[in-house]
Structure formats: structure tokens, C-alpha cells
Amino acid sequence: MNKNFLNLKDSYLFSTIAKKVNEFQKNNPNIKIIRLGIGDVTLPLTKEVITSLQNAVTEMGEVDTFKGYGPEQGYEFLRIAIKNYYKEKNVTLQTDEIFISDGAKSDLGNILDIFSSECISLIPNPVYPAYLDANIMAGRRVNFLNGNESNKFLPMPEDGNGGDLIYLCSPNNPTGATYTREQLKVWVDYANKNGAIILFDSAYECFVRDENLPTSIFEIEGSKTCAIEFCSFSKTAGFTGVRCGYTVVPHNLVQEGTQLNKLWLRRQTTKFNGVPYIIQKGAAAIFTPQGKKEVEENIKYYLENAKIIRNTFKELGFWFVGGDNSPYIWIKCPDNMDSWSFFDKMLTEANIVGTPGAGFGTGGEGYFRISAFGARENVIEAMDRIKKIYQ
Ligand SMILES: *Cc1c(COP(=O)(O)O)cnc(C)c1O
């Protein structure tokens, strides 16, 4: 066996939450619990996506339009749609710099295949837990970048705490904090100077509203020689259960005379047989004029929820980040409570479920994540309940 797996810490986060919630509900059957802990979308797929999926299913049932294996790196129609989407951000990509994936999570782990096992990974703390676990499974060395109140959970390069593979997630899960262009420029310069590579997770890019904030690392000058971007239709278009995303590996990303794009292509053609045609057709509908409009409606709905949550905590004088360009609000637990004590208080006194920050790394202790992926009326009721406790 791969003994590195024995170094993984068991994650009890979501199972402990479920256990506590079930127990509380059992003892209090008449209480309505509101769940603001979910990191999953709740609105259904849009009409345009559904129609496109259905048409693709029909095509698969007819001999003239049936499709078997597709290109491992994705169908051209979807890669071109993504290329045009980047053009709107003033980012020019070649079609073969874009690789269609079955979601960002797989590629964020798989990308390690193309890097030397000697590399040191630099991982934020707190952060999306999959980065660290993928590195532990591969037996890789890891340094941590601490997010905290003073850097507003947007850590910057530190002397004496470097790495070869730098994981950045912006807008961030779990904190909702979003790097500015100036901050990302510092990271890009740092990576180019040190021969390091930025693995940029932009799964929440669609939630960015502030025009001064970047939605892609490739908006930053110099990034094409030092960055790979991972994106997903999961949070954008409700594809969490459908499974589709993409990874951008620029041609200019070269190490010791070799294009990393070539290594990734080889890796994918060897270990991956592509995303289903039907799913890619569904994803392409996101980029049609009508598809864009529908997806935008959903994002707006979640962002309005986020605003309601943000405004409540602002009014109550809590310290927090996120919620303006992100579906997550990251609050500091009041009265120096730890994450789980605050979780218990929220569950038993307000009957609200959030996510304890400590579940995202030691740096999340003392914080609490609230998600805007819920129904509007529940968000409003939850905020009224919190106001009753803290006003
Ligand atoms: C949800 C999420 C993803 C997307 O994962 P998929 O595999 O595409 O569903 C990636 N990164 C972060 C930080 C996420 O929260």
C-alpha cells in the first residue's frame, strides 16, 4: 500500500456536523433548522443547459450523430467557447491551452503528476482541504501560508517560507476573500523570479462583481510563464452533480526547455478519456447569450443572499471577510469562542447550521463559514434569528 495515506488526518468535519444536527433535531423535532453550511449549489440547472443536454442525448441515440470516444482534452466547440469567454476578459488563449475536465477537484490533484516529487508545495491555511490531502497522498513536502485577521486571509509571499507549487484560490473557499490585481502581481513576480508555479483555483470567478478584482490569473502580466488555472462550472452554473470544468496550461509555461502543456496533454491522453459529449454540450450552453443570462440570474440570487448575510454581521459589529464577490462569508467567532463552540451555540440557540472554520485547517480556528447557497427566505429568517441573539 501507499503508506502516505496513513499520514492523512481523518476528516470528521461534515460527519460531525451531520451527527450534531441530527441529534439536535431528534431531541427538538418541532424546531426548523436552517442550513447555511453547504458548499453546494441549490438552484437547478438552467433551461438552456437542460435543452442542450436533451438534444445531445437525442443525438447519441441516432446512428448519424452518435459519438464514441471524444478528444481527451475536450471537444473543440467547448474549448472555443471558453477561449471566447477569456477574450471578454482581455485574455488571449489558444484552443490547445484549454483542457476540458470533469471538474476542478480532479485536476487540482492530478496536476501533481507532471511535477517532480522533489517540489515543495506552498498551501494556504485555512483552505479547500483537497489541496493538502492530494499532496499528502503523493508524499510531498508542504509549507503553509497563514491566512489571518491581519492579512485578511489573503496571504502574500513570505521570506524563508517558499515553495515550488503555490496554491492560490480566489475568490477563496472557505473565506470568500479575493485577491486584488496588485496582490496577484506580487505573486506572479515572486513565482517568475523563483521558478515556482502558481496553481490558481478560480472556481468562484463568476461571483466577482468588483471590476478592480481579477477573475483569472491570466489577467496579470507575466502570469503565462508561471501559472496554471483551474476552473469549474460547478459553482458557476450548478454543475456540481453534472461534472465539468477546465484547466488552462499556457504554452509559455516552460521548465528546462519543456512546455508543461505537452506533459499535461500526455498525462491526460494516458490516464483520462475525456468528459462525456452530452455533458460538454450542456456546458457549451452556458456560453450562449441566453445561457449567460440565465446563469447570471442564479449568481445574482446567491450574491443577494450573501449581501443580506454580510449586512447583518456588519450591523452586529462582527469581524468578517467575503460575501461581496463570493458566496461565502467568513466571520470571526465573537467573545473569543472557538469554531466548534460557536457552531454549537448557533445550532442550539439560533437553530442555524454553519461550518466551523477549524475544519479548513488550523488557521481557521476561531472562525466560521456561512454559505449563501440557500433559499432566500431561509437566509432572511436565519439572519433575524442571529440578530435576536446579538443585538
Ligand atoms: C467547489 C470547488 C471546486 C470545484 O470542484 P469541482 O470538482 O469542479 O466540482 C474547486 N475548488 C474549490 C475551492 C471549490 O470550492
The ligand as an ORCA input file, in Angstrom:
! r2SCAN-3c Opt
* xyz 0 1
  C     -16.275     23.654     -5.368
  C     -14.831     23.913     -5.526
  C     -14.135     23.424     -6.624
  C     -14.853     22.752     -7.744
  O     -14.789     21.421     -7.694
  P     -15.460     20.600     -8.870
  O     -14.653     19.337     -8.840
  O     -15.269     21.346    -10.130
  O     -16.894     20.397     -8.520
  C     -12.786     23.687     -6.733
  N     -12.147     24.420     -5.818
  C     -12.785     24.929     -4.761
  C     -12.056     25.795     -3.830
  C     -14.140     24.669     -4.571
  O     -14.773     25.171     -3.515
*
